[in-house]
Amino acid sequence: MGMFGLTYLFVGENYDLSEKLGYASILISMIFVFLGIREYRDKVGAGHITFWQAIKVGLMIVAIPSIVFGLFNVIYVMFIDPEFMENFYQKSLMDLKATSTAEEYAIKSAEMESQKEMFMNPFIQFLVMGMTVFLMGIVTSILSSFVLKKESSSN
């Protein structure tokens, strides 16, 4: 969330750059999943961890930031910048208009309009943002588990 604050201060309402920086910060934070699994393996597992144990540890590590990120997004959109969703929607329509034919614009803007109400729902916002972080965490947990697994010789 600190990255979000810095991004907002220095980038402002450049949604494209903010989105890229947001995903980059999520990816960078996934390093902590790897480090957490390694720490668990070395300290709790005495240097050993199975693939499935590593997956469980990784998912436990990523569960909390996923929930916090989802909640923060809802708080941001509802209280800190209540105009964000409408501004983002209008910017998306402008981008669509600039890059589409009139026919494509009509179809895609109608699609966006039908989805707009759904994405204004705080519960949907929480799910989408939280699941974005959680899904990246699942991938990171799987990759980290392959790299870090060390079965004990008695297994």
PLY file of the C-alpha trace (Angstrom):
ply
format ascii 1.0
element vertex 155
property float x
property float y
property float z
element edge 154
property int vertex1
property int vertex2
end_header
0.00 0.00 0.00
3.01 2.22 0.47
3.78 1.73 -3.23
0.22 2.81 -3.99
0.69 6.02 -2.04
3.95 6.80 -3.80
2.44 5.97 -7.18
-0.54 8.25 -6.53
1.71 11.11 -5.38
4.14 10.95 -8.30
2.00 9.59 -11.13
-1.40 11.09 -10.30
-4.19 10.06 -12.60
-2.07 8.45 -15.30
-4.11 5.24 -15.11
-1.96 3.27 -17.55
1.26 3.92 -15.68
-0.44 3.46 -12.30
-1.77 0.09 -13.38
1.65 -1.06 -14.56
3.30 0.14 -11.36
0.57 -1.55 -9.33
1.17 -4.91 -10.98
4.92 -4.43 -10.64
4.57 -3.77 -6.92
2.42 -6.91 -6.54
5.05 -8.94 -8.38
7.86 -7.48 -6.31
5.95 -8.23 -3.11
5.70 -11.87 -4.20
9.40 -12.12 -3.36
8.22 -12.30 0.24
6.34 -15.51 -0.54
9.57 -17.11 -1.70
11.49 -15.74 1.30
8.76 -16.85 3.70
8.72 -20.40 2.36
12.50 -20.54 2.53
12.51 -19.21 6.09
9.88 -21.77 7.12
11.88 -24.57 5.48
15.12 -23.54 7.13
13.87 -22.63 10.61
10.74 -24.75 11.23
11.47 -27.66 8.91
15.14 -27.89 9.85
16.11 -27.44 6.21
13.37 -29.70 4.79
9.96 -29.03 3.30
7.75 -31.01 0.94
6.19 -29.49 -2.14
2.71 -29.49 -0.54
3.96 -28.04 2.74
5.62 -25.25 0.77
2.38 -24.60 -1.14
0.43 -24.34 2.13
2.98 -21.95 3.63
2.95 -19.81 0.48
-0.85 -19.61 0.43
-0.95 -18.67 4.11
1.57 -15.91 3.43
-0.39 -14.51 0.50
-3.86 -14.78 2.07
-3.46 -11.78 4.36
-2.13 -9.30 1.77
-4.85 -10.43 -0.64
-7.55 -9.56 1.88
-5.84 -6.32 2.88
-5.39 -5.25 -0.76
-9.05 -6.01 -1.51
-10.20 -4.02 1.54
-7.85 -1.14 0.78
-9.20 -0.94 -2.75
-12.77 -0.72 -1.47
-11.81 1.93 1.11
-9.94 3.91 -1.55
-12.80 3.86 -4.05
-15.53 4.50 -1.52
-13.92 7.07 0.79
-10.56 8.41 -0.42
-11.42 8.96 -4.11
-15.13 8.29 -4.69
-14.84 9.65 -8.24
-12.13 7.14 -9.20
-14.41 4.57 -10.83
-16.29 7.16 -12.89
-13.04 8.88 -13.93
-11.45 5.55 -14.83
-14.57 4.57 -16.80
-14.56 7.86 -18.74
-10.82 7.53 -19.47
-11.39 3.98 -20.70
-14.16 5.18 -23.01
-11.91 7.91 -24.41
-9.12 5.39 -25.03
-11.58 3.01 -26.65
-12.92 5.74 -28.91
-9.41 6.70 -30.00
-8.44 3.14 -30.90
-11.67 1.68 -32.31
-13.89 2.01 -35.31
-17.33 3.50 -34.69
-18.89 0.03 -34.85
-16.34 -1.49 -32.43
-16.78 1.48 -30.10
-20.55 1.04 -30.02
-20.26 -2.66 -29.16
-17.44 -2.35 -26.62
-18.86 0.74 -24.90
-22.22 -1.01 -24.51
-20.35 -3.96 -22.96
-18.50 -1.64 -20.61
-21.74 0.10 -19.64
-23.37 -3.22 -18.76
-20.36 -4.15 -16.60
-20.03 -0.73 -15.00
-22.71 -1.34 -12.37
-21.15 -4.66 -11.40
-17.70 -3.12 -10.90
-19.19 -0.30 -8.81
-20.24 -2.94 -6.25
-17.76 -2.87 -3.32
-17.99 -6.65 -2.89
-17.04 -7.23 -6.55
-14.18 -4.71 -6.22
-12.94 -6.57 -3.15
-13.12 -9.93 -4.94
-11.44 -8.75 -8.13
-8.56 -6.96 -6.43
-8.09 -9.56 -3.70
-8.19 -12.43 -6.18
-5.70 -10.67 -8.44
-3.15 -10.68 -5.63
-4.13 -14.19 -4.50
-3.82 -15.69 -8.00
-0.37 -14.16 -8.42
0.45 -15.59 -5.00
-0.68 -19.06 -6.06
1.63 -18.96 -9.06
4.48 -17.66 -6.90
3.80 -20.35 -4.28
3.89 -23.11 -6.88
7.11 -21.87 -8.46
8.74 -21.29 -5.07
7.66 -24.75 -3.90
9.38 -26.38 -6.87
12.57 -24.46 -6.19
12.61 -24.77 -2.40
11.33 -28.29 -1.74
13.82 -30.44 0.10
12.52 -33.75 1.31
14.16 -35.25 4.35
16.02 -38.50 3.74
13.46 -40.36 5.89
10.56 -39.48 3.50
0 1
1 2
2 3
3 4
4 5
5 6
6 7
7 8
8 9
9 10
10 11
11 12
12 13
13 14
14 15
15 16
16 17
17 18
18 19
19 20
20 21
21 22
22 23
23 24
24 25
25 26
26 27
27 28
28 29
29 30
30 31
31 32
32 33
33 34
34 35
35 36
36 37
37 38
38 39
39 40
40 41
41 42
42 43
43 44
44 45
45 46
46 47
47 48
48 49
49 50
50 51
51 52
52 53
53 54
54 55
55 56
56 57
57 58
58 59
59 60
60 61
61 62
62 63
63 64
64 65
65 66
66 67
67 68
68 69
69 70
70 71
71 72
72 73
73 74
74 75
75 76
76 77
77 78
78 79
79 80
80 81
81 82
82 83
83 84
84 85
85 86
86 87
87 88
88 89
89 90
90 91
91 92
92 93
93 94
94 95
95 96
96 97
97 98
98 99
99 100
100 101
101 102
102 103
103 104
104 105
105 106
106 107
107 108
108 109
109 110
110 111
111 112
112 113
113 114
114 115
115 116
116 117
117 118
118 119
119 120
120 121
121 122
122 123
123 124
124 125
125 126
126 127
127 128
128 129
129 130
130 131
131 132
132 133
133 134
134 135
135 136
136 137
137 138
138 139
139 140
140 141
141 142
142 143
143 144
144 145
145 146
146 147
147 148
148 149
149 150
150 151
151 152
152 153
153 154
